[in-house]
Protein backbone atom coordinates (compact mmCIF):
# COMPACT_ATOMS: atom_id res chain seq x y z
CA UNK A 1 0.00 0.00 0.00
CA UNK A 2 1.32 3.44 -0.90
CA UNK A 3 1.86 6.01 1.82
CA UNK A 4 -0.92 8.56 2.10
CA UNK A 5 -0.64 12.24 2.90
CA UNK A 6 -2.70 15.40 3.21
CA UNK A 7 -2.20 18.66 1.35
CA UNK A 8 -3.85 21.81 2.69
CA UNK A 9 -4.50 23.61 -0.58
CA UNK A 10 -5.33 27.30 -0.92
CA UNK A 11 -8.04 27.77 -3.54
CA UNK A 12 -7.83 31.56 -3.55
CA UNK A 13 -10.90 33.81 -3.45
CA UNK A 14 -12.77 31.95 -6.18
CA UNK A 15 -11.57 32.63 -9.71
CA UNK A 16 -9.71 29.57 -11.01
CA UNK A 17 -7.12 31.73 -12.75
CA UNK A 18 -5.92 32.88 -9.32
CA UNK A 19 -4.81 29.35 -8.44
CA UNK A 20 -1.05 28.79 -8.40
CA UNK A 21 0.54 26.35 -10.81
CA UNK A 22 1.54 24.24 -7.81
CA UNK A 23 -2.09 24.08 -6.72
CA UNK A 24 -3.12 22.92 -10.20
CA UNK A 25 -0.49 20.19 -10.15
CA UNK A 26 -1.50 18.95 -6.70
CA UNK A 27 -5.16 18.87 -7.69
CA UNK A 28 -4.28 16.65 -10.62
CA UNK A 29 -2.57 14.21 -8.23
CA UNK A 30 -5.41 14.10 -5.68
CA UNK A 31 -7.29 10.93 -4.76
CA UNK A 32 -9.75 12.67 -2.44
CA UNK A 33 -10.87 16.32 -2.34
CA UNK A 34 -12.39 17.71 0.85
CA UNK A 35 -13.80 20.99 -0.43
CA UNK A 36 -14.54 24.08 1.64
CA UNK A 37 -17.83 25.88 1.12
CA UNK A 38 -16.15 29.08 -0.10
CA UNK A 39 -14.01 27.32 -2.72
CA UNK A 40 -15.19 27.47 -6.33
CA UNK A 41 -16.88 24.08 -6.95
CA UNK A 42 -15.43 24.07 -10.47
CA UNK A 43 -12.06 23.38 -8.90
CA UNK A 44 -13.07 19.71 -8.99
CA UNK A 45 -12.61 19.75 -12.77
CA UNK A 46 -8.86 20.01 -12.13
CA UNK A 47 -8.95 16.75 -10.14
CA UNK A 48 -10.61 14.33 -12.58
CA UNK A 49 -9.63 11.16 -10.70
CA UNK A 50 -10.53 12.37 -7.21
CA UNK A 51 -13.49 11.56 -5.03
CA UNK A 52 -15.05 14.92 -4.08
CA UNK A 53 -16.57 15.46 -0.64
CA UNK A 54 -18.10 18.80 0.39
CA UNK A 55 -17.18 19.81 3.93
CA UNK A 56 -18.62 23.30 4.09
CA UNK A 57 -18.10 25.65 7.01
CA UNK A 58 -19.90 29.02 6.92
CA UNK A 59 -20.60 31.37 9.80
CA UNK A 60 -24.29 31.33 10.75
CA UNK A 61 -24.98 28.28 8.56
CA UNK A 62 -25.10 24.56 9.15
CA UNK A 63 -21.49 23.39 8.98
CA UNK A 64 -19.51 20.17 8.88
CA UNK A 65 -18.00 19.61 12.36
CA UNK A 66 -14.27 20.31 12.45
CA UNK A 67 -13.51 17.09 14.31
CA UNK A 68 -15.29 15.09 11.59
CA UNK A 69 -13.20 16.76 8.87
CA UNK A 70 -10.02 15.90 10.73
CA UNK A 71 -11.10 12.26 11.11
CA UNK A 72 -11.88 12.05 7.38
CA UNK A 73 -8.44 13.37 6.45
CA UNK A 74 -6.70 10.90 8.74
CA UNK A 75 -8.83 7.95 7.63
CA UNK A 76 -8.29 8.44 3.89
CA UNK A 77 -4.58 9.23 4.30
CA UNK A 78 -4.00 6.13 6.43
CA UNK A 79 -5.63 4.12 3.64
CA UNK A 80 -2.94 5.40 1.27
CA UNK A 81 -4.80 8.27 -0.38
CA UNK A 82 -3.47 11.69 -1.26
CA UNK A 83 -6.08 13.85 0.44
CA UNK A 84 -6.34 17.46 -0.71
CA UNK A 85 -8.15 19.70 1.75
CA UNK A 86 -9.34 22.60 -0.42
CA UNK A 87 -9.75 25.87 1.45
CA UNK A 88 -10.95 29.23 0.17
CA UNK A 89 -8.43 32.07 0.15
CA UNK A 90 -5.11 31.13 1.75
CA UNK A 91 -5.27 28.01 3.89
CA UNK A 92 -3.19 29.65 6.62
CA UNK A 93 -5.44 32.72 6.97
CA UNK A 94 -8.43 32.11 9.27
CA UNK A 95 -8.96 28.69 7.73
CA UNK A 96 -8.52 26.45 10.81
CA UNK A 97 -5.29 25.17 9.32
CA UNK A 98 -3.69 25.23 12.76
CA UNK A 99 -6.13 22.70 14.20
CA UNK A 100 -5.82 20.47 11.15
CA UNK A 101 -2.01 20.52 11.11
CA UNK A 102 -1.97 19.60 14.80
CA UNK A 103 -4.47 16.76 14.32
CA UNK A 104 -2.55 15.33 11.35
CA UNK A 105 0.83 15.48 13.11
CA UNK A 106 -0.61 13.77 16.17
CA UNK A 107 -1.96 11.03 13.91
CA UNK A 108 1.41 10.65 12.18
CA UNK A 109 0.01 11.75 8.82
CA UNK A 110 2.37 13.76 6.55
CA UNK A 111 0.98 17.19 5.71
CA UNK A 112 1.99 19.75 3.09
CA UNK A 113 0.73 23.27 2.47
CA UNK A 114 0.12 25.10 -0.81
CA UNK A 115 -0.32 28.85 -0.42
CA UNK A 116 -2.71 31.03 -2.37
CA UNK A 117 -4.35 34.45 -2.67
CA UNK A 118 -6.20 35.54 0.45
CA UNK A 119 -9.40 37.56 0.08
CA UNK A 120 -7.86 40.76 1.48
CA UNK A 121 -5.31 40.84 -1.34
CA UNK A 122 -7.99 40.19 -3.95
CA UNK A 123 -10.12 42.94 -2.41
CA UNK A 124 -7.24 45.43 -2.51
CA UNK A 125 -6.52 44.51 -6.14
CA UNK A 126 -10.14 45.05 -7.07
CA UNK A 127 -10.03 48.47 -5.42
CA UNK A 128 -6.75 49.34 -7.13
CA UNK A 129 -5.00 50.17 -3.84
CA UNK A 130 -1.96 49.10 -1.87
CA UNK A 131 -2.60 47.70 1.61
CA UNK A 132 0.75 49.13 2.73
CA UNK A 133 0.93 52.49 0.97
CA UNK A 134 3.84 54.14 2.74
CA UNK A 135 2.27 57.60 2.60
CA UNK A 136 -0.48 56.33 4.89
CA UNK A 137 0.69 53.42 7.02
CA UNK A 138 3.56 51.20 8.09
CA UNK A 139 1.84 47.89 7.54
CA UNK A 140 -1.36 45.88 7.40
CA UNK A 141 -3.14 43.92 10.11
CA UNK A 142 -5.27 40.90 9.21
CA UNK A 143 -7.93 40.35 11.86
CA UNK A 144 -11.14 38.40 12.32
CA UNK A 145 -14.12 40.30 13.72
CA UNK A 146 -14.75 37.63 16.32
CA UNK A 147 -12.68 35.12 18.22
CA UNK A 148 -13.44 31.44 18.71
CA UNK A 149 -15.46 32.21 21.86
CA UNK A 150 -17.48 34.88 20.02
CA UNK A 151 -15.77 37.84 21.70
CA UNK A 152 -14.50 40.84 19.76
CA UNK A 153 -10.80 41.57 19.28
CA UNK A 154 -9.18 44.54 21.02
CA UNK A 155 -10.24 47.20 18.52
CA UNK A 156 -8.58 49.96 20.54
CA UNK A 157 -5.20 48.25 20.28
CA UNK A 158 -5.73 47.53 16.59
CA UNK A 159 -6.68 51.14 15.85
CA UNK A 160 -3.53 52.31 17.65
CA UNK A 161 -1.25 50.33 15.31
CA UNK A 162 -1.72 52.85 12.52
CA UNK A 163 -1.91 50.01 10.01
CA UNK A 164 -4.51 49.20 7.38
CA UNK A 165 -7.07 46.93 9.02
CA UNK A 166 -8.17 44.02 6.82
CA UNK A 167 -11.17 42.63 8.67
CA UNK A 168 -12.43 39.14 7.89
CA UNK A 169 -15.91 37.88 8.85
CA UNK A 170 -16.95 41.36 9.93
CA UNK A 171 -19.92 42.26 7.76
CA UNK A 172 -22.46 40.75 10.17
CA UNK A 173 -20.97 42.83 13.00
CA UNK A 174 -20.21 45.96 11.04
CA UNK A 175 -22.30 48.27 13.24
CA UNK A 176 -20.57 47.25 16.46
CA UNK A 177 -17.04 47.20 15.07
CA UNK A 178 -17.44 50.54 13.28
CA UNK A 179 -18.82 52.18 16.41
CA UNK A 180 -15.96 50.82 18.52
CA UNK A 181 -13.32 51.85 16.00
CA UNK A 182 -14.73 55.39 15.89
CA UNK A 183 -13.89 55.74 19.56
CA UNK A 184 -10.24 55.61 18.44
CA UNK A 185 -10.25 56.67 14.77
CA UNK A 186 -11.80 59.69 13.08
CA UNK A 187 -15.17 59.08 11.42
CA UNK A 188 -13.69 60.37 8.17
CA UNK A 189 -11.12 57.54 8.06
CA UNK A 190 -11.40 55.87 4.63
CA UNK A 191 -13.10 52.47 4.61
CA UNK A 192 -14.25 49.92 2.06
CA UNK A 193 -16.17 46.69 1.74
CA UNK A 194 -15.63 44.09 -0.96
CA UNK A 195 -17.97 41.14 -1.38
CA UNK A 196 -16.94 38.04 -3.34
CA UNK A 197 -13.48 39.53 -3.93
CA UNK A 198 -11.62 38.15 -6.92
CA UNK A 199 -14.68 36.59 -8.56
CA UNK A 200 -17.01 37.65 -11.38
CA UNK A 201 -19.58 38.52 -8.67
CA UNK A 202 -17.25 41.00 -6.94
CA UNK A 203 -18.91 44.14 -5.53
CA UNK A 204 -16.96 47.06 -4.07
CA UNK A 205 -17.95 49.91 -1.80
CA UNK A 206 -15.67 52.84 -0.85
CA UNK A 207 -16.84 55.11 1.95
CA UNK A 208 -15.76 56.43 5.37
CA UNK A 209 -15.67 54.71 8.74
CA UNK A 210 -18.55 56.86 9.91
CA UNK A 211 -20.69 55.75 6.94
CA UNK A 212 -19.44 52.19 6.67
CA UNK A 213 -22.21 50.39 8.54
CA UNK A 214 -25.04 52.31 6.91
CA UNK A 215 -23.56 51.97 3.42
CA UNK A 216 -22.89 48.24 3.85
CA UNK A 217 -26.52 47.70 4.84
CA UNK A 218 -27.86 49.97 2.11
CA UNK A 219 -25.77 48.13 -0.46
CA UNK A 220 -26.94 44.76 0.92
CA UNK A 221 -23.41 43.48 1.34
CA UNK A 222 -23.26 40.03 2.88
CA UNK A 223 -20.76 37.27 3.59
CA UNK A 224 -18.23 36.56 2.19
CA UNK A 225 -16.94 40.10 2.41
CA UNK A 226 -13.77 41.89 3.48
CA UNK A 227 -13.78 45.23 5.30
CA UNK A 228 -10.78 47.54 4.91
CA UNK A 229 -10.16 50.53 7.17
CA UNK A 230 -7.29 53.03 7.14
CA UNK A 231 -5.67 55.91 5.32
CA UNK A 232 -4.42 53.70 2.48
CA UNK A 233 -8.03 53.01 1.50
CA UNK A 234 -8.22 56.68 0.57
CA UNK A 235 -6.27 55.84 -2.57
CA UNK A 236 -9.12 53.57 -3.59
CA UNK A 237 -11.58 56.36 -2.87
CA UNK A 238 -9.73 58.64 -5.29
CA UNK A 239 -9.93 55.97 -7.99
CA UNK A 240 -13.62 55.28 -7.34
CA UNK A 241 -14.69 58.92 -7.44
CA UNK A 242 -13.20 60.72 -10.47
CA UNK A 243 -14.43 64.12 -11.60
CA UNK A 244 -16.00 64.81 -8.20
CA UNK A 245 -18.36 61.85 -8.40
CA UNK A 246 -19.55 60.30 -5.17
CA UNK A 247 -18.34 56.95 -3.95
CA UNK A 248 -20.61 53.96 -4.04
CA UNK A 249 -21.08 50.36 -5.04
CA UNK A 250 -19.19 49.19 -8.12
CA UNK A 251 -19.65 45.80 -9.73
CA UNK A 252 -16.51 43.89 -10.60
CA UNK A 253 -15.51 42.62 -14.01
CA UNK A 254 -15.89 38.97 -14.85
CA UNK A 255 -12.72 36.92 -14.93
CA UNK A 256 -11.86 34.72 -17.88
CA UNK A 257 -12.86 31.08 -17.61
CA UNK A 258 -9.91 28.79 -16.91
CA UNK A 259 -10.11 25.19 -17.97
CA UNK A 260 -7.74 22.32 -17.13
CA UNK A 261 -6.12 22.47 -20.58
CA UNK A 262 -5.34 26.17 -20.15
CA UNK A 263 -3.56 25.47 -16.85
CA UNK A 264 -1.75 22.51 -18.38
CA UNK A 265 -0.39 24.71 -21.18
CA UNK A 266 0.70 27.35 -18.64
CA UNK A 267 2.57 24.70 -16.64
C-alpha positions as CSV (number, residue, x, y, z in Angstrom):
1,X,0.0,0.0,0.0
2,X,1.3,3.4,-0.9
3,X,1.9,6.0,1.8
4,X,-0.9,8.6,2.1
5,X,-0.6,12.2,2.9
6,X,-2.7,15.4,3.2
7,X,-2.2,18.7,1.4
8,X,-3.9,21.8,2.7
9,X,-4.5,23.6,-0.6
10,X,-5.3,27.3,-0.9
11,X,-8.0,27.8,-3.5
12,X,-7.8,31.6,-3.6
13,X,-10.9,33.8,-3.5
14,X,-12.8,31.9,-6.2
15,X,-11.6,32.6,-9.7
16,X,-9.7,29.6,-11.0
17,X,-7.1,31.7,-12.7
18,X,-5.9,32.9,-9.3
19,X,-4.8,29.3,-8.4
20,X,-1.1,28.8,-8.4
21,X,0.5,26.3,-10.8
22,X,1.5,24.2,-7.8
23,X,-2.1,24.1,-6.7
24,X,-3.1,22.9,-10.2
25,X,-0.5,20.2,-10.2
26,X,-1.5,19.0,-6.7
27,X,-5.2,18.9,-7.7
28,X,-4.3,16.7,-10.6
29,X,-2.6,14.2,-8.2
30,X,-5.4,14.1,-5.7
31,X,-7.3,10.9,-4.8
32,X,-9.7,12.7,-2.4
33,X,-10.9,16.3,-2.3
34,X,-12.4,17.7,0.9
35,X,-13.8,21.0,-0.4
36,X,-14.5,24.1,1.6
37,X,-17.8,25.9,1.1
38,X,-16.1,29.1,-0.1
39,X,-14.0,27.3,-2.7
40,X,-15.2,27.5,-6.3
41,X,-16.9,24.1,-6.9
42,X,-15.4,24.1,-10.5
43,X,-12.1,23.4,-8.9
44,X,-13.1,19.7,-9.0
45,X,-12.6,19.8,-12.8
46,X,-8.9,20.0,-12.1
47,X,-9.0,16.8,-10.1
48,X,-10.6,14.3,-12.6
49,X,-9.6,11.2,-10.7
50,X,-10.5,12.4,-7.2
51,X,-13.5,11.6,-5.0
52,X,-15.1,14.9,-4.1
53,X,-16.6,15.5,-0.6
54,X,-18.1,18.8,0.4
55,X,-17.2,19.8,3.9
56,X,-18.6,23.3,4.1
57,X,-18.1,25.7,7.0
58,X,-19.9,29.0,6.9
59,X,-20.6,31.4,9.8
60,X,-24.3,31.3,10.8
61,X,-25.0,28.3,8.6
62,X,-25.1,24.6,9.2
63,X,-21.5,23.4,9.0
64,X,-19.5,20.2,8.9
65,X,-18.0,19.6,12.4
66,X,-14.3,20.3,12.4
67,X,-13.5,17.1,14.3
68,X,-15.3,15.1,11.6
69,X,-13.2,16.8,8.9
70,X,-10.0,15.9,10.7
71,X,-11.1,12.3,11.1
72,X,-11.9,12.1,7.4
73,X,-8.4,13.4,6.5
74,X,-6.7,10.9,8.7
75,X,-8.8,7.9,7.6
76,X,-8.3,8.4,3.9
77,X,-4.6,9.2,4.3
78,X,-4.0,6.1,6.4
79,X,-5.6,4.1,3.6
80,X,-2.9,5.4,1.3
81,X,-4.8,8.3,-0.4
82,X,-3.5,11.7,-1.3
83,X,-6.1,13.9,0.4
84,X,-6.3,17.5,-0.7
85,X,-8.2,19.7,1.7
86,X,-9.3,22.6,-0.4
87,X,-9.7,25.9,1.5
88,X,-11.0,29.2,0.2
89,X,-8.4,32.1,0.2
90,X,-5.1,31.1,1.7
91,X,-5.3,28.0,3.9
92,X,-3.2,29.7,6.6
93,X,-5.4,32.7,7.0
94,X,-8.4,32.1,9.3
95,X,-9.0,28.7,7.7
96,X,-8.5,26.5,10.8
97,X,-5.3,25.2,9.3
98,X,-3.7,25.2,12.8
99,X,-6.1,22.7,14.2
100,X,-5.8,20.5,11.2
101,X,-2.0,20.5,11.1
102,X,-2.0,19.6,14.8
103,X,-4.5,16.8,14.3
104,X,-2.5,15.3,11.4
105,X,0.8,15.5,13.1
106,X,-0.6,13.8,16.2
107,X,-2.0,11.0,13.9
108,X,1.4,10.6,12.2
109,X,0.0,11.7,8.8
110,X,2.4,13.8,6.6
111,X,1.0,17.2,5.7
112,X,2.0,19.8,3.1
113,X,0.7,23.3,2.5
114,X,0.1,25.1,-0.8
115,X,-0.3,28.8,-0.4
116,X,-2.7,31.0,-2.4
117,X,-4.3,34.5,-2.7
118,X,-6.2,35.5,0.4
119,X,-9.4,37.6,0.1
120,X,-7.9,40.8,1.5
121,X,-5.3,40.8,-1.3
122,X,-8.0,40.2,-4.0
123,X,-10.1,42.9,-2.4
124,X,-7.2,45.4,-2.5
125,X,-6.5,44.5,-6.1
126,X,-10.1,45.0,-7.1
127,X,-10.0,48.5,-5.4
128,X,-6.7,49.3,-7.1
129,X,-5.0,50.2,-3.8
130,X,-2.0,49.1,-1.9
131,X,-2.6,47.7,1.6
132,X,0.8,49.1,2.7
133,X,0.9,52.5,1.0
134,X,3.8,54.1,2.7
135,X,2.3,57.6,2.6
136,X,-0.5,56.3,4.9
137,X,0.7,53.4,7.0
138,X,3.6,51.2,8.1
139,X,1.8,47.9,7.5
140,X,-1.4,45.9,7.4
141,X,-3.1,43.9,10.1
142,X,-5.3,40.9,9.2
143,X,-7.9,40.3,11.9
144,X,-11.1,38.4,12.3
145,X,-14.1,40.3,13.7
146,X,-14.8,37.6,16.3
147,X,-12.7,35.1,18.2
148,X,-13.4,31.4,18.7
149,X,-15.5,32.2,21.9
150,X,-17.5,34.9,20.0
151,X,-15.8,37.8,21.7
152,X,-14.5,40.8,19.8
153,X,-10.8,41.6,19.3
154,X,-9.2,44.5,21.0
155,X,-10.2,47.2,18.5
156,X,-8.6,50.0,20.5
157,X,-5.2,48.3,20.3
158,X,-5.7,47.5,16.6
159,X,-6.7,51.1,15.9
160,X,-3.5,52.3,17.6
161,X,-1.2,50.3,15.3
162,X,-1.7,52.9,12.5
163,X,-1.9,50.0,10.0
164,X,-4.5,49.2,7.4
165,X,-7.1,46.9,9.0
166,X,-8.2,44.0,6.8
167,X,-11.2,42.6,8.7
168,X,-12.4,39.1,7.9
169,X,-15.9,37.9,8.8
170,X,-16.9,41.4,9.9
171,X,-19.9,42.3,7.8
172,X,-22.5,40.8,10.2
173,X,-21.0,42.8,13.0
174,X,-20.2,46.0,11.0
175,X,-22.3,48.3,13.2
176,X,-20.6,47.2,16.5
177,X,-17.0,47.2,15.1
178,X,-17.4,50.5,13.3
179,X,-18.8,52.2,16.4
180,X,-16.0,50.8,18.5
181,X,-13.3,51.9,16.0
182,X,-14.7,55.4,15.9
183,X,-13.9,55.7,19.6
184,X,-10.2,55.6,18.4
185,X,-10.3,56.7,14.8
186,X,-11.8,59.7,13.1
187,X,-15.2,59.1,11.4
188,X,-13.7,60.4,8.2
189,X,-11.1,57.5,8.1
190,X,-11.4,55.9,4.6
191,X,-13.1,52.5,4.6
192,X,-14.2,49.9,2.1
193,X,-16.2,46.7,1.7
194,X,-15.6,44.1,-1.0
195,X,-18.0,41.1,-1.4
196,X,-16.9,38.0,-3.3
197,X,-13.5,39.5,-3.9
198,X,-11.6,38.1,-6.9
199,X,-14.7,36.6,-8.6
200,X,-17.0,37.7,-11.4
201,X,-19.6,38.5,-8.7
202,X,-17.3,41.0,-6.9
203,X,-18.9,44.1,-5.5
204,X,-17.0,47.1,-4.1
205,X,-17.9,49.9,-1.8
206,X,-15.7,52.8,-0.9
207,X,-16.8,55.1,2.0
208,X,-15.8,56.4,5.4
209,X,-15.7,54.7,8.7
210,X,-18.6,56.9,9.9
211,X,-20.7,55.8,6.9
212,X,-19.4,52.2,6.7
213,X,-22.2,50.4,8.5
214,X,-25.0,52.3,6.9
215,X,-23.6,52.0,3.4
216,X,-22.9,48.2,3.9
217,X,-26.5,47.7,4.8
218,X,-27.9,50.0,2.1
219,X,-25.8,48.1,-0.5
220,X,-26.9,44.8,0.9
221,X,-23.4,43.5,1.3
222,X,-23.3,40.0,2.9
223,X,-20.8,37.3,3.6
224,X,-18.2,36.6,2.2
225,X,-16.9,40.1,2.4
226,X,-13.8,41.9,3.5
227,X,-13.8,45.2,5.3
228,X,-10.8,47.5,4.9
229,X,-10.2,50.5,7.2
230,X,-7.3,53.0,7.1
231,X,-5.7,55.9,5.3
232,X,-4.4,53.7,2.5
233,X,-8.0,53.0,1.5
234,X,-8.2,56.7,0.6
235,X,-6.3,55.8,-2.6
236,X,-9.1,53.6,-3.6
237,X,-11.6,56.4,-2.9
238,X,-9.7,58.6,-5.3
239,X,-9.9,56.0,-8.0
240,X,-13.6,55.3,-7.3
241,X,-14.7,58.9,-7.4
242,X,-13.2,60.7,-10.5
243,X,-14.4,64.1,-11.6
244,X,-16.0,64.8,-8.2
245,X,-18.4,61.9,-8.4
246,X,-19.5,60.3,-5.2
247,X,-18.3,56.9,-3.9
248,X,-20.6,54.0,-4.0
249,X,-21.1,50.4,-5.0
250,X,-19.2,49.2,-8.1
251,X,-19.7,45.8,-9.7
252,X,-16.5,43.9,-10.6
253,X,-15.5,42.6,-14.0
254,X,-15.9,39.0,-14.9
255,X,-12.7,36.9,-14.9
256,X,-11.9,34.7,-17.9
257,X,-12.9,31.1,-17.6
258,X,-9.9,28.8,-16.9
259,X,-10.1,25.2,-18.0
260,X,-7.7,22.3,-17.1
261,X,-6.1,22.5,-20.6
262,X,-5.3,26.2,-20.2
263,X,-3.6,25.5,-16.8
264,X,-1.7,22.5,-18.4
265,X,-0.4,24.7,-21.2
266,X,0.7,27.3,-18.6
267,X,2.6,24.7,-16.6
